[in-house]
Amino acid sequence: MKRIASLFATLLACTALFGQTKDTTFLFYGEEISTHQSPRFMDRYDEVFRTMDPAQWMFRWDLTGGYEIGTALNLGIEHKLSPAFSLQFAYGLSGTNRYDSLSPLVPFPDRDTFFYHPLSTSLAIHRFGVQSRWYYDMARRMRAGLSANNFSGNYFGLELAYTTFGPGLSGEEARFASDQATAALRWGLQRRLSRHGFMDVSFGVGARRSGGFDERALGQRSYWDFFANTQFSLGLALYRPKAEKKALEYCDVLRCFREENQMFKIDLYNLVKIRDKNNLKGKASLAWERKLGQSPFSVELLGFVKARKEEVAAGENYKYGYSGWGFGGHIQPRFYYSLKKRIAKGKSGNNLSGAYIALHTAIERNTEKRTDSDRGFKSDFDGTVDYLKMGPMWGLQYRIFKTGFIDLNLAFVGGTEHQDGIKDGKKHIYETRSFEITGGLRVGLAF
């Protein structure tokens, strides 16, 4: 009321000054009472991360498999108990084939010593997790009118997880089953991406208990250790209550209306990853994607070089070392199945952004040196390993601002692995076939 009274007093004074003429002037004024609200202007940040959209439930599908165990299917539910606190439940499912690491002791013919015989064993992986989160800045942002009660914020979390490897194995294979329980304190940031996406990055420190079969020691053992890791999750999500449609959406950031027929892509996300001084890897890749005319079809060609060093020691008896480098590439005929519909509705230009299906065909050659030492027994391999993989793929690609891109995908592939080299001083040739569910994430520069 003070502001309104001052406003009208100022207007009255100004009118009186302009009214100082010889003519008689009649002034009529009144007072209208209304509620004053400070205006807030939405910017690009609000549009992309939906900071002003309230949400009490989030059902998420993590497409990156951001956990250390590399699960392929990652589902989660998060519920806000209050503006500051939430509770999250997560489940991950995957499977893997293991060979040399799952090798029981087998006697040499006519000798009293033993050696490790390669054995292929398929393991299912189940991960169960629960996490309580404290969005420590959410209440203040809500009071300041900077955010609604939702899941876009910074947080501290307590995470408890249980992972079982190879449940249901029977007979001789049952001894390869194992489990793992972890507890960690995490700090992270989570952001909603438009109407149906999310991003979650966190760093955590904690304790881990492992029991059952240990692939490093090739035997049964139980132990505790400590860990520190980074988790990155990116995927699709459904929110409740449902967000209203907004005119601007995310096109200012994701360049929806850009017209382009080709794109060169440099991956930065997988360029360097260092766990410690003895375990590091890097991968440099360059991709070129070209549309077929003005159609929603395209072809991507990718080439890469990579290197990896790994050292593992389990007590004084077991040591494993790996060093190697490799190169390869893939070809992906792609179909952006919703592109024409989005263009017809005025939601997109004719470009290389959106959801797609593809036929993924990849080749790779690695030059490797591996050494195993356990209880006086030593084994080594020096040679090449060739991979050929092919299968259907689903993916999602977008431009980010002017020179960025993100491409995540999920594929079911089958193929062969061919080893050729010297193993334990003898010529070694070995070939096997396998099927797997795999996912990939590239984030980097686009031109």
C-alpha positions as a printed NumPy array, in Angstrom:
array([[  0.   ,   0.   ,   0.   ],
       [  2.876,   2.379,   0.739],
       [  4.256,   1.839,  -2.771],
       [  0.849,   2.423,  -4.347],
       [  0.184,   5.565,  -2.254],
       [  3.609,   6.958,  -3.183],
       [  2.983,   6.218,  -6.846],
       [ -0.319,   8.085,  -6.882],
       [  1.128,  11.001,  -4.884],
       [  3.898,  11.378,  -7.466],
       [  1.41 ,  11.253, -10.348],
       [ -0.716,  13.871,  -8.594],
       [  2.247,  16.23 ,  -8.11 ],
       [  3.321,  15.892, -11.75 ],
       [ -0.199,  16.557, -12.956],
       [ -0.433,  19.667, -10.769],
       [  2.802,  21.022, -12.236],
       [  1.614,  20.531, -15.789],
       [ -1.702,  22.132, -14.787],
       [ -0.221,  25.553, -13.876],
       [ -1.865,  27.44 , -16.796],
       [ -4.352,  30.313, -17.052],
       [ -7.117,  27.887, -17.956],
       [ -9.092,  26.226, -15.222],
       [ -8.296,  22.532, -14.961],
       [-10.382,  19.929, -13.184],
       [ -8.579,  16.881, -11.828],
       [-10.303,  13.633, -10.968],
       [ -8.396,  10.822,  -9.357],
       [ -9.159,   7.654,  -7.462],
       [ -7.412,   4.71 ,  -5.823],
       [ -7.56 ,   1.069,  -6.971],
       [ -6.406,  -1.628,  -4.571],
       [ -4.644,  -4.657,  -6.117],
       [ -2.114,  -7.306,  -5.132],
       [  1.448,  -6.487,  -6.179],
       [  3.601,  -9.389,  -7.423],
       [  7.204,  -9.093,  -8.481],
       [  7.511, -10.3  , -12.085],
       [  9.931, -13.097, -12.901],
       [ 11.256, -13.587, -16.402],
       [ 12.02 , -17.139, -17.528],
       [ 15.388, -17.611, -19.185],
       [ 16.957, -20.458, -21.139],
       [ 18.098, -22.206, -17.972],
       [ 14.516, -22.419, -16.676],
       [ 13.239, -23.638, -20.03 ],
       [ 15.75 , -26.462, -20.402],
       [ 15.906, -27.683, -16.791],
       [ 12.238, -26.965, -15.96 ],
       [ 13.164, -25.416, -12.62 ],
       [  9.696, -23.893, -12.206],
       [  7.757, -27.119, -12.9  ],
       [  6.712, -28.921,  -9.681],
       [  7.199, -32.7  ,  -9.498],
       [  6.631, -35.192,  -6.678],
       [  7.468, -38.444,  -8.504],
       [ 10.138, -39.313, -11.057],
       [ 10.265, -42.63 , -12.916],
       [ 13.626, -42.849, -14.679],
       [ 15.471, -45.062, -17.152],
       [ 19.226, -44.531, -17.107],
       [ 20.581, -45.174, -20.603],
       [ 24.253, -44.771, -19.72 ],
       [ 24.747, -47.602, -17.206],
       [ 26.707, -45.224, -14.995],
       [ 27.548, -47.744, -12.278],
       [ 30.897, -49.524, -11.996],
       [ 29.3  , -52.913, -12.678],
       [ 27.979, -51.656, -16.026],
       [ 24.369, -52.823, -15.868],
       [ 22.488, -52.423, -19.143],
       [ 18.933, -51.917, -17.845],
       [ 18.764, -49.306, -15.073],
       [ 15.395, -48.281, -13.667],
       [ 14.642, -46.   , -10.743],
       [ 11.864, -44.282,  -8.801],
       [ 12.37 , -41.128,  -6.743],
       [  9.734, -39.513,  -4.505],
       [  9.896, -36.145,  -2.749],
       [  9.036, -36.546,   0.938],
       [  9.389, -32.783,   1.428],
       [ 10.954, -29.918,  -0.529],
       [ 14.383, -30.84 ,   0.865],
       [ 14.263, -34.65 ,   1.175],
       [ 13.576, -37.51 ,  -1.224],
       [ 13.847, -41.296,  -1.321],
       [ 15.053, -43.227,  -4.371],
       [ 14.858, -46.912,  -5.282],
       [ 16.901, -48.341,  -8.182],
       [ 17.267, -51.669,  -9.987],
       [ 19.859, -52.728, -12.56 ],
       [ 19.978, -55.853, -14.723],
       [ 22.688, -57.134, -17.013],
       [ 24.682, -60.191, -17.988],
       [ 28.166, -61.054, -19.122],
       [ 30.328, -63.861, -20.465],
       [ 33.652, -64.429, -18.736],
       [ 36.486, -66.543, -19.985],
       [ 40.04 , -66.527, -18.627],
       [ 38.915, -64.915, -15.394],
       [ 36.623, -67.889, -14.752],
       [ 39.161, -70.685, -15.094],
       [ 39.224, -73.501, -12.52 ],
       [ 42.392, -75.461, -11.788],
       [ 42.785, -78.443, -14.107],
       [ 45.673, -80.989, -13.879],
       [ 48.229, -81.26 , -16.676],
       [ 48.05 , -84.643, -18.401],
       [ 50.406, -87.107, -16.697],
       [ 51.707, -84.41 , -14.336],
       [ 51.111, -83.384, -10.745],
       [ 50.894, -79.644, -11.475],
       [ 47.857, -77.631, -12.475],
       [ 46.967, -75.052, -15.05 ],
       [ 44.012, -72.728, -15.747],
       [ 41.713, -73.91 , -18.493],
       [ 39.611, -71.244, -20.327],
       [ 35.942, -71.679, -19.52 ],
       [ 32.984, -69.632, -20.707],
       [ 30.363, -68.978, -18.023],
       [ 27.372, -66.677, -18.432],
       [ 26.537, -64.573, -15.389],
       [ 23.41 , -62.563, -14.691],
       [ 23.915, -59.345, -12.72 ],
       [ 21.236, -57.809, -10.47 ],
       [ 21.758, -54.54 ,  -8.611],
       [ 19.382, -53.196,  -5.951],
       [ 19.863, -49.743,  -4.495],
       [ 18.179, -47.311,  -2.136],
       [ 19.291, -43.717,  -1.609],
       [ 18.048, -40.935,   0.629],
       [ 18.779, -37.427,  -0.637],
       [ 18.892, -33.999,   0.924],
       [ 18.429, -31.177,  -1.6  ],
       [ 20.09 , -28.701,   0.719],
       [ 19.36 , -25.559,  -1.313],
       [ 15.845, -26.342,  -2.51 ],
       [ 13.87 , -24.612,   0.262],
       [ 15.843, -21.368,  -0.087],
       [ 15.4  , -21.324,  -3.871],
       [ 11.679, -21.9  ,  -3.478],
       [ 11.371, -18.979,  -1.036],
       [ 13.29 , -16.754,  -3.467],
       [ 11.003, -17.747,  -6.353],
       [ 13.866, -19.433,  -8.234],
       [ 12.521, -22.988,  -8.212],
       [  9.458, -25.126,  -7.651],
       [  9.46 , -28.277,  -5.535],
       [ 11.074, -30.741,  -7.948],
       [ 14.194, -32.829,  -8.67 ],
       [ 16.47 , -30.199, -10.261],
       [ 18.986, -29.369,  -7.564],
       [ 22.22 , -30.161,  -5.743],
       [ 22.14 , -32.807,  -3.03 ],
       [ 23.897, -34.91 ,  -0.421],
       [ 22.911, -38.576,  -0.408],
       [ 23.346, -41.8  ,   1.543],
       [ 23.353, -44.767,  -0.836],
       [ 23.024, -48.442,   0.079],
       [ 23.34 , -51.027,  -2.695],
       [ 23.46 , -54.796,  -3.068],
       [ 24.689, -56.548,  -6.219],
       [ 24.55 , -60.254,  -6.925],
       [ 26.59 , -61.878,  -9.708],
       [ 25.401, -65.186, -11.128],
       [ 22.317, -65.999,  -9.03 ],
       [ 20.748, -69.28 ,  -9.989],
       [ 23.977, -70.994, -11.069],
       [ 24.061, -74.681, -10.209],
       [ 26.468, -77.563, -10.268],
       [ 30.125, -76.792, -10.87 ],
       [ 29.305, -73.258, -12.002],
       [ 27.705, -72.373,  -8.649],
       [ 31.115, -71.607,  -7.139],
       [ 31.471, -68.661,  -9.547],
       [ 28.564, -66.788,  -7.911],
       [ 29.363, -63.747,  -5.766],
       [ 27.784, -60.707,  -4.192],
       [ 28.704, -57.187,  -3.171],
       [ 27.268, -54.724,  -0.652],
       [ 28.183, -51.039,  -0.597],
       [ 27.428, -47.974,   1.513],
       [ 28.462, -44.527,   0.301],
       [ 28.043, -40.848,   1.005],
       [ 27.511, -38.891,  -2.196],
       [ 27.424, -35.289,  -3.321],
       [ 25.862, -34.584,  -6.655],
       [ 23.679, -32.513,  -8.905],
       [ 20.588, -33.65 , -10.749],
       [ 18.829, -31.744, -13.488],
       [ 15.613, -32.329, -15.329],
       [ 16.046, -32.067, -19.09 ],
       [ 12.931, -30.679, -20.736],
       [  9.772, -32.773, -20.319],
       [ 11.145, -36.324, -20.552],
       [ 14.809, -36.39 , -19.596],
       [ 17.225, -36.167, -16.685],
       [ 20.941, -35.897, -15.923],
       [ 22.566, -36.957, -12.643],
       [ 26.279, -36.549, -11.781],
       [ 27.657, -37.444,  -8.34 ],
       [ 30.884, -38.206,  -6.487],
       [ 30.916, -40.658,  -3.599],
       [ 33.152, -42.28 ,  -1.   ],
       [ 32.226, -45.427,   0.857],
       [ 32.909, -48.955,   2.017],
       [ 32.382, -52.165,   0.08 ],
       [ 32.06 , -55.772,   1.193],
       [ 32.666, -58.459,  -1.425],
       [ 32.047, -62.16 ,  -0.931],
       [ 32.068, -65.346,  -2.954],
       [ 34.074, -65.861,  -6.121],
       [ 36.799, -63.279,  -6.704],
       [ 37.857, -63.089, -10.343],
       [ 41.12 , -61.375,  -9.39 ],
       [ 42.201, -64.206,  -7.103],
       [ 40.311, -66.895,  -9.065],
       [ 38.923, -68.317,  -5.869],
       [ 36.555, -67.84 ,  -2.958],
       [ 37.182, -65.048,  -0.483],
       [ 35.438, -62.344,   1.524],
       [ 36.885, -58.906,   2.197],
       [ 36.195, -55.23 ,   2.909],
       [ 37.654, -52.285,   1.039],
       [ 37.031, -48.577,   0.516],
       [ 36.297, -46.817,  -2.756],
       [ 35.728, -43.416,  -4.316],
       [ 33.959, -43.059,  -7.633],
       [ 32.022, -40.814,  -9.95 ],
       [ 28.616, -41.777, -11.319],
       [ 27.108, -40.22 , -14.433],
       [ 23.523, -40.965, -15.417],
       [ 21.61 , -39.65 , -18.392],
       [ 18.305, -40.939, -19.651],
       [ 14.544, -40.707, -19.984],
       [ 12.086, -39.923, -17.218],
       [  8.386, -39.464, -16.511],
       [  7.338, -36.898, -13.915],
       [  4.213, -36.495, -11.83 ],
       [  2.45 , -34.149, -11.831],
       [  2.779, -33.864, -15.575],
       [  4.407, -30.696, -16.872],
       [  2.46 , -28.354, -19.092],
       [  3.638, -27.797, -22.627],
       [  5.575, -24.592, -23.162],
       [  6.015, -22.693, -26.383],
       [  9.787, -22.254, -26.284],
       [ 10.71 , -25.706, -24.984],
       [ 14.419, -26.546, -25.333],
       [ 15.063, -25.585, -28.949],
       [ 17.291, -22.627, -28.094],
       [ 19.776, -25.077, -26.603],
       [ 19.227, -28.203, -28.703],
       [ 19.107, -26.329, -32.02 ],
       [ 15.886, -27.997, -33.132],
       [ 15.411, -25.869, -36.256],
       [ 18.971, -26.083, -37.541],
       [ 19.172, -27.36 , -41.115],
       [ 22.106, -29.711, -41.708],
       [ 22.993, -32.647, -43.933],
       [ 26.215, -33.772, -42.285],
       [ 28.091, -33.562, -39.008],
       [ 31.64 , -34.262, -37.799],
       [ 31.77 , -35.403, -34.159],
       [ 34.685, -35.555, -31.687],
       [ 34.011, -37.531, -28.507],
       [ 35.387, -35.922, -25.323],
       [ 33.543, -37.997, -22.712],
       [ 35.643, -41.151, -23.287],
       [ 38.889, -39.366, -24.089],
       [ 40.644, -39.98 , -20.739],
       [ 39.537, -42.006, -17.699],
       [ 41.9  , -42.539, -14.759],
       [ 40.944, -44.71 , -11.786],
       [ 44.437, -44.614, -10.264],
       [ 48.046, -44.522, -11.469],
       [ 48.003, -48.213, -12.426],
       [ 44.557, -48.284, -14.   ],
       [ 43.888, -45.84 , -16.795],
       [ 42.481, -45.776, -20.285],
       [ 41.771, -43.397, -23.114],
       [ 39.889, -43.438, -26.391],
       [ 39.977, -40.858, -29.182],
       [ 37.307, -41.081, -31.857],
       [ 36.145, -39.101, -34.872],
       [ 32.794, -39.688, -36.555],
       [ 31.213, -38.409, -39.745],
       [ 27.467, -38.652, -40.291],
       [ 25.792, -37.845, -43.613],
       [ 22.111, -37.704, -44.517],
       [ 20.864, -39.535, -47.586],
       [ 19.414, -36.634, -49.546],
       [ 16.596, -34.952, -47.649],
       [ 15.308, -38.207, -46.176],
       [ 15.302, -39.219, -42.478],
       [ 18.011, -41.795, -43.27 ],
       [ 21.723, -41.288, -42.652],
       [ 24.984, -43.217, -42.373],
       [ 27.57 , -42.71 , -39.646],
       [ 31.206, -43.759, -40.049],
       [ 33.402, -43.753, -36.953],
       [ 37.072, -44.499, -36.371],
       [ 38.955, -44.661, -33.09 ],
       [ 42.255, -45.447, -31.399],
       [ 42.508, -46.413, -27.754],
       [ 44.972, -47.519, -25.091],
       [ 44.634, -49.115, -21.66 ],
       [ 46.838, -50.062, -18.745],
       [ 45.627, -52.181, -15.843],
       [ 47.309, -53.728, -12.818],
       [ 45.534, -55.809, -10.183],
       [ 47.042, -57.46 ,  -7.116],
       [ 45.191, -59.71 ,  -4.657],
       [ 47.53 , -60.253,  -1.742],
       [ 50.984, -61.678,  -2.365],
       [ 49.87 , -64.645,  -4.441],
       [ 47.922, -63.165,  -7.325],
       [ 48.915, -60.448,  -9.776],
       [ 47.424, -59.467, -13.093],
       [ 48.778, -56.97 , -15.6  ],
       [ 47.473, -55.688, -18.895],
       [ 48.764, -53.18 , -21.367],
       [ 47.654, -52.628, -24.912],
       [ 46.313, -50.4  , -27.587],
       [ 43.845, -50.837, -30.368],
       [ 41.952, -49.305, -33.225],
       [ 38.685, -49.902, -35.005],
       [ 35.455, -48.356, -36.11 ],
       [ 31.828, -48.859, -36.93 ],
       [ 29.269, -48.169, -39.619],
       [ 25.688, -47.335, -38.677],
       [ 22.862, -46.873, -41.181],
       [ 20.374, -44.787, -39.173],
       [ 16.674, -43.984, -39.457],
       [ 15.374, -40.948, -37.524],
       [ 11.862, -42.33 , -37.327],
       [ 10.12 , -39.254, -35.858],
       [ 11.863, -36.603, -37.977],
       [  9.204, -36.142, -40.675],
       [  6.458, -35.914, -38.072],
       [  8.358, -33.264, -36.108],
       [  9.043, -31.267, -39.277],
       [  5.356, -31.405, -40.255],
       [  4.352, -30.093, -36.822],
       [  6.883, -27.276, -36.986],
       [  8.981, -28.703, -34.144],
       [ 12.204, -29.447, -36.025],
       [ 14.307, -28.64 , -39.019],
       [ 15.647, -31.275, -41.397],
       [ 18.728, -32.307, -39.431],
       [ 20.457, -35.109, -37.534],
       [ 18.754, -34.705, -34.165],
       [ 16.239, -36.971, -32.468],
       [ 15.581, -40.604, -31.737],
       [ 16.818, -43.202, -34.215],
       [ 17.154, -46.909, -34.889],
       [ 20.25 , -48.296, -36.568],
       [ 22.093, -51.419, -37.636],
       [ 25.361, -51.351, -35.718],
       [ 28.362, -53.1  , -37.286],
       [ 31.717, -52.718, -35.519],
       [ 35.233, -54.094, -35.968],
       [ 38.169, -53.748, -33.596],
       [ 41.753, -54.967, -33.314],
       [ 43.714, -54.841, -30.06 ],
       [ 47.405, -55.522, -29.498],
       [ 47.651, -56.873, -25.97 ],
       [ 50.105, -58.061, -23.372],
       [ 48.655, -59.916, -20.413],
       [ 50.389, -61.549, -17.463],
       [ 48.879, -63.666, -14.698],
       [ 50.714, -64.882, -11.638],
       [ 49.096, -66.973,  -8.916],
       [ 50.733, -69.219,  -6.293],
       [ 53.829, -69.74 ,  -8.377],
       [ 51.919, -70.412, -11.585],
       [ 52.477, -67.884, -14.373],
       [ 50.632, -67.358, -17.602],
       [ 51.096, -64.714, -20.26 ],
       [ 49.714, -63.724, -23.636],
       [ 51.238, -61.481, -26.271],
       [ 49.326, -61.016, -29.494],
       [ 46.261, -59.566, -31.158],
       [ 42.555, -59.869, -30.412],
       [ 39.997, -59.123, -33.147],
       [ 36.314, -58.381, -32.558],
       [ 33.37 , -58.312, -34.939],
       [ 29.966, -57.243, -33.577],
       [ 26.638, -56.626, -35.276],
       [ 23.092, -55.98 , -34.097],
       [ 20.1  , -53.605, -33.839],
       [ 20.485, -50.336, -31.951],
       [ 18.207, -47.634, -30.551],
       [ 19.66 , -44.204, -29.865],
       [ 19.059, -40.543, -29.176],
       [ 21.202, -37.734, -30.61 ],
       [ 20.998, -33.955, -30.206],
       [ 23.023, -30.886, -30.982],
       [ 23.863, -28.807, -27.881],
       [ 24.216, -25.093, -28.512],
       [ 26.373, -24.317, -31.563],
       [ 29.288, -26.766, -31.412],
       [ 28.238, -29.561, -29.045],
       [ 26.488, -32.907, -29.356],
       [ 25.318, -35.813, -27.234],
       [ 24.647, -39.33 , -28.536],
       [ 23.512, -42.187, -26.313],
       [ 22.388, -45.611, -27.457],
       [ 21.493, -49.157, -26.464],
       [ 22.153, -52.205, -28.639],
       [ 21.831, -55.992, -28.666],
       [ 24.787, -57.374, -30.599],
       [ 26.334, -60.707, -31.406],
       [ 29.74 , -61.458, -32.811],
       [ 33.085, -63.197, -32.643],
       [ 36.327, -62.783, -30.739],
       [ 39.528, -64.128, -32.309],
       [ 42.827, -64.356, -30.402],
       [ 46.123, -64.905, -32.219],
       [ 49.487, -64.753, -30.503],
       [ 51.906, -66.419, -28.138],
       [ 50.53 , -67.783, -24.898],
       [ 52.849, -69.341, -22.334],
       [ 55.556, -69.655, -24.99 ],
       [ 53.362, -71.477, -27.484],
       [ 51.354, -70.468, -30.514],
       [ 47.81 , -69.669, -29.435],
       [ 44.705, -69.364, -31.632],
       [ 41.305, -69.142, -29.988],
       [ 37.882, -68.074, -31.259],
       [ 34.52 , -67.755, -29.543],
       [ 31.068, -66.302, -30.167],
       [ 28.87 , -64.35 , -27.796],
       [ 25.821, -62.086, -27.478],
       [ 25.522, -59.046, -25.259],
       [ 23.486, -55.952, -24.449],
       [ 25.665, -52.888, -24.66 ],
       [ 25.193, -49.151, -24.337],
       [ 27.27 , -46.181, -25.37 ],
       [ 27.531, -42.495, -24.605],
       [ 29.417, -39.813, -26.517],
       [ 29.48 , -36.156, -25.561],
       [ 31.725, -33.712, -27.358],
       [ 32.222, -31.27 , -30.202],
       [ 30.259, -31.19 , -33.45 ],
       [ 30.977, -29.265, -36.64 ]])
